[in-house]
Amino acid sequence: MTNVIEFDRKIDFKVLFTLPTGKVLQLNKTAEDDFDIEISGGNGVAYISANGKLIAESRLQRVFPSAEIIETTVL
């Protein structure tokens, strides 16, 4: 018998970002990147479940290497 309780440590984040204009965009999304992305006019929002703010931002940067992150907030 064990007395260890495991809690889910994932938090939902909303990451606002911009994409460069006048360039070809690189998109590296894989099956592991299971988050929603909305893009409109060079601006975007990603809804990412991660263990921390920096991890959420790095996951977005992995998908869009040229994206500039504006703000990351907890949902």
C-alpha positions in Angstrom: 0.0 0.0 0.0 1.3 3.4 -0.9 0.5 6.8 0.7 1.6 8.9 -2.3 -1.0 10.9 -4.1 -0.1 12.2 -7.6 -1.7 15.4 -8.8 -1.9 16.5 -12.4 0.4 19.5 -12.5 -0.6 20.7 -16.0 -1.9 24.2 -16.2 -3.8 25.8 -19.1 -2.1 28.8 -20.7 -3.1 31.4 -23.3 -0.1 32.5 -25.3 -0.4 35.6 -27.5 2.1 35.9 -30.3 2.9 37.7 -33.6 4.3 36.2 -36.7 6.7 38.1 -39.0 5.3 39.7 -42.1 6.8 39.3 -45.6 8.5 36.0 -44.8 7.9 32.3 -45.4 6.6 30.8 -42.1 8.0 27.6 -40.8 5.5 25.3 -39.1 6.9 22.3 -37.1 3.7 20.9 -35.6 3.7 17.2 -34.7 1.3 14.9 -32.9 3.0 15.8 -29.6 1.9 19.4 -30.1 -1.7 18.8 -29.1 -2.8 22.4 -28.6 -5.1 24.8 -30.4 -3.8 27.7 -32.5 -5.8 30.6 -33.9 -4.1 32.9 -36.4 -5.6 36.1 -37.9 -3.7 38.8 -39.7 -0.2 37.9 -38.4 -1.4 37.7 -34.8 -2.1 34.5 -33.0 -3.3 32.8 -29.8 -2.3 29.4 -28.7 -4.1 27.5 -25.9 -1.4 25.2 -24.3 -1.6 22.8 -21.4 1.9 22.6 -19.8 3.7 22.3 -16.4 4.8 26.0 -16.5 4.8 29.3 -18.4 8.3 28.7 -19.9 7.4 25.3 -21.1 4.2 26.6 -22.7 6.2 29.3 -24.5 8.9 26.8 -25.6 6.3 24.5 -27.1 4.9 27.4 -29.1 8.5 28.4 -30.2 9.1 24.8 -31.3 6.1 25.0 -33.6 6.6 28.6 -34.9 10.4 29.3 -34.5 10.0 32.9 -35.8 7.1 33.8 -33.6 7.4 36.7 -31.1 5.6 35.9 -27.9 3.7 38.9 -26.5 2.1 37.6 -23.4 1.4 34.3 -21.6 -1.4 34.1 -19.1 -2.9 31.3 -17.0 -6.5 30.4 -17.9 
